[in-house]
Amino acid sequence: MAITIEKPAYLMTVRNAYFADRTVTEGVVSYGTTRGVSSIKQVGVAKQKTEQKIHASGLIYDYASQKTGANISVQATQLPDDIVRKYEGITVNGGFGFESSGDQPPEFAFGYYSEYSDGNLLMYWYPRCKMTQADYTDETSTDSPRDPARDYVIVAMPTDDGVICVSYDQSKVATGKTPYTPEQFFTQVIDSPTHAKVGAEPTSGT
């Protein structure tokens, strides 16, 4: 039997990012209105996990690994200042911003999507996140044009159901189904397999 040689599509570029407030009231989780940002240059995800080798009878009997979260580095031309101030927990009074040792950053949901070489999209929601303050450097202007960029750090944590990330790949949607667009996917935060959107793509032509 001949071996089939595959030529998979590859990720071409990161696109927009999305933010939504996350609140928990008497054990009930709710999310605010989604805000989109089109200034993203790069998103890097470093997954966190705990690992342990289990030994027995002089051999490695098993290997245990548990996912605990993810560190997300975001580089953007600039994120909206009100988003950054809110999610870093900075106290705001008009044009003033007060950073203190007692700042308590609120939780939020973070999402973004990337585009494959074949035009399909790969989308992500991280439903429970906090933003940590990243280092930055302000530079002088010069005669040469500069590509402005700021770095931001987001920590993704598991929800009560243990969900860290929800991904949606348009290329994996069943034949006859219409994939969700970014507007449809990101309108409402998806944080569990029981969410109404999961597995409910409309059939083609409807």
C-alpha positions as CSV (number, residue, x, y, z in Angstrom):
1,M,0.0,0.0,0.0
2,A,1.4,3.4,-1.0
3,I,2.0,5.9,1.7
4,T,-0.1,9.0,1.5
5,I,2.0,12.2,1.7
6,E,0.1,15.0,3.4
7,K,0.7,18.7,3.0
8,P,-1.0,20.3,6.1
9,A,-2.0,24.0,6.1
10,Y,0.2,26.1,8.4
11,L,-0.5,29.1,10.6
12,M,0.2,32.3,8.7
13,T,-0.7,35.2,11.1
14,V,-2.3,36.1,14.4
15,R,-5.3,38.2,14.0
16,N,-7.6,40.0,16.6
17,A,-7.7,39.5,20.4
18,Y,-10.8,39.7,22.6
19,F,-11.5,40.6,26.3
20,A,-14.5,40.1,28.5
21,D,-15.0,40.8,32.2
22,R,-15.5,37.7,34.4
23,T,-17.5,37.9,37.6
24,V,-18.6,35.3,40.1
25,T,-21.7,36.0,42.2
26,E,-22.8,33.5,44.8
27,G,-21.0,30.8,42.8
28,V,-22.5,31.8,39.4
29,V,-20.1,32.8,36.7
30,S,-21.0,35.5,34.2
31,Y,-19.2,37.4,31.5
32,G,-19.5,41.0,30.3
33,T,-19.7,42.3,26.7
34,T,-16.8,41.2,24.5
35,R,-14.3,43.8,23.3
36,G,-12.1,43.2,20.3
37,V,-8.7,44.6,19.6
38,S,-7.0,44.7,16.2
39,S,-3.5,45.8,17.3
40,I,-2.0,42.3,18.0
41,K,1.5,41.5,16.8
42,Q,2.3,38.3,18.6
43,V,0.7,35.8,21.1
44,G,2.9,33.3,22.9
45,V,1.5,30.5,25.1
46,A,3.7,28.7,27.6
47,K,1.6,25.8,29.1
48,Q,2.1,25.0,32.8
49,K,2.0,21.5,34.2
50,T,3.2,19.4,37.1
51,E,5.0,16.2,36.2
52,Q,6.1,13.1,38.1
53,K,7.8,9.8,37.2
54,I,6.4,6.9,39.1
55,H,8.9,4.1,39.8
56,A,8.2,0.5,40.6
57,S,10.1,-2.8,40.3
58,G,13.3,-0.8,39.4
59,L,11.6,0.7,36.3
60,I,9.6,3.8,35.4
61,Y,6.1,2.4,36.0
62,D,4.2,5.4,34.8
63,Y,4.5,9.1,34.0
64,A,1.9,11.5,35.5
65,S,1.3,14.9,34.1
66,Q,-1.4,17.5,35.1
67,K,-2.1,20.7,33.3
68,T,-2.3,23.7,35.8
69,G,-2.6,26.7,33.5
70,A,-0.7,28.8,31.0
71,N,1.3,32.0,30.7
72,I,0.3,34.1,27.8
73,S,2.6,36.7,26.4
74,V,0.9,39.3,24.2
75,Q,2.7,41.8,22.1
76,A,0.6,44.6,20.6
77,T,1.1,48.0,19.0
78,Q,-0.9,49.1,22.1
79,L,-3.9,47.8,24.0
80,P,-6.6,50.2,25.1
81,D,-5.4,52.0,28.2
82,D,-8.7,51.4,30.0
83,I,-8.5,47.7,29.5
84,V,-4.9,47.6,30.8
85,R,-5.7,49.7,33.9
86,K,-8.8,47.7,34.7
87,Y,-7.2,44.2,34.4
88,E,-4.0,45.3,36.2
89,G,-6.1,46.5,39.1
90,I,-5.0,50.1,38.9
91,T,-7.1,52.6,40.8
92,V,-8.3,55.3,38.3
93,N,-9.4,58.8,39.1
94,G,-9.9,60.7,35.9
95,G,-6.6,60.9,34.1
96,F,-4.8,59.7,37.2
97,G,-3.8,56.1,37.8
98,F,-2.6,54.9,41.1
99,E,-0.6,51.6,41.4
100,S,-0.2,50.2,44.9
101,S,1.0,47.1,46.6
102,G,-2.6,46.2,47.4
103,D,-3.8,46.2,43.8
104,Q,-6.1,43.2,43.2
105,P,-6.4,42.5,39.4
106,P,-9.9,41.2,38.5
107,E,-10.5,38.1,36.5
108,F,-11.4,38.2,32.8
109,A,-11.6,36.0,29.7
110,F,-9.1,36.4,26.9
111,G,-9.4,35.1,23.4
112,Y,-7.6,35.4,20.0
113,Y,-7.5,33.8,16.7
114,S,-5.0,32.9,14.0
115,E,-5.3,32.3,10.2
116,Y,-4.1,29.2,8.4
117,S,-2.5,29.3,4.9
118,D,-5.7,27.8,3.5
119,G,-7.9,30.6,4.9
120,N,-9.4,28.6,7.8
121,L,-9.2,30.1,11.3
122,L,-8.1,28.7,14.7
123,M,-9.8,30.4,17.6
124,Y,-9.2,30.3,21.4
125,W,-10.9,31.3,24.5
126,Y,-9.1,31.3,27.9
127,P,-12.2,31.8,30.1
128,R,-10.4,32.6,33.4
129,C,-7.4,34.9,33.4
130,K,-5.5,37.6,35.2
131,M,-3.1,40.2,33.9
132,T,0.3,40.8,35.5
133,Q,2.3,43.9,34.9
134,A,5.0,43.5,32.3
135,D,8.3,45.5,32.1
136,Y,8.5,48.2,29.4
137,T,10.9,50.7,28.0
138,D,10.0,54.1,26.5
139,E,12.3,55.2,23.7
140,T,13.0,58.5,21.9
141,S,12.0,59.0,18.4
142,T,14.7,59.0,15.7
143,D,15.0,59.7,12.0
144,S,14.3,56.1,11.3
145,P,10.7,54.9,11.4
146,R,9.9,52.7,14.5
147,D,7.5,49.8,14.7
148,P,5.8,50.5,18.1
149,A,5.1,47.5,20.4
150,R,4.2,46.8,24.0
151,D,4.3,43.5,25.9
152,Y,1.6,42.3,28.2
153,V,1.5,39.1,30.4
154,I,-1.7,37.2,31.0
155,V,-2.0,34.2,33.3
156,A,-4.7,31.6,32.4
157,M,-6.1,29.5,35.2
158,P,-8.5,26.6,35.3
159,T,-12.2,27.2,35.8
160,D,-14.1,25.3,38.5
161,D,-14.7,22.6,35.8
162,G,-10.9,22.4,35.2
163,V,-11.1,24.1,31.8
164,I,-8.1,26.2,30.9
165,C,-8.6,26.8,27.2
166,V,-11.3,26.3,24.6
167,S,-10.2,26.1,21.0
168,Y,-12.2,26.0,17.8
169,D,-10.6,24.9,14.5
170,Q,-12.7,25.7,11.4
171,S,-10.9,23.1,9.4
172,K,-12.1,20.3,11.7
173,V,-15.8,21.1,11.3
174,A,-17.9,18.2,9.9
175,T,-18.8,18.2,6.3
176,G,-22.1,19.9,5.7
177,K,-21.7,22.2,8.7
178,T,-21.0,25.9,8.5
179,P,-18.1,26.9,10.7
180,Y,-18.5,29.7,13.2
181,T,-17.1,33.0,12.3
182,P,-14.9,35.0,14.7
183,E,-17.9,37.3,15.4
184,Q,-20.1,34.3,16.3
185,F,-17.4,32.5,18.4
186,F,-16.3,35.5,20.4
187,T,-19.6,37.2,21.0
188,Q,-20.1,35.0,24.1
189,V,-17.3,33.4,26.2
190,I,-17.3,29.6,25.9
191,D,-16.0,28.0,29.1
192,S,-17.2,24.4,29.2
193,P,-18.2,21.5,26.9
194,T,-21.9,22.0,27.9
195,H,-22.0,25.5,26.4
196,A,-24.8,26.0,24.0
197,K,-22.5,26.7,21.0
198,V,-20.4,23.5,21.3
199,G,-21.2,21.1,18.4
200,A,-24.2,23.2,17.2
201,E,-22.9,24.6,14.0
202,P,-25.7,25.2,11.4
203,T,-25.9,23.1,8.3
204,S,-24.7,24.6,5.1
205,G,-27.2,26.8,3.4
206,T,-29.2,27.6,6.6
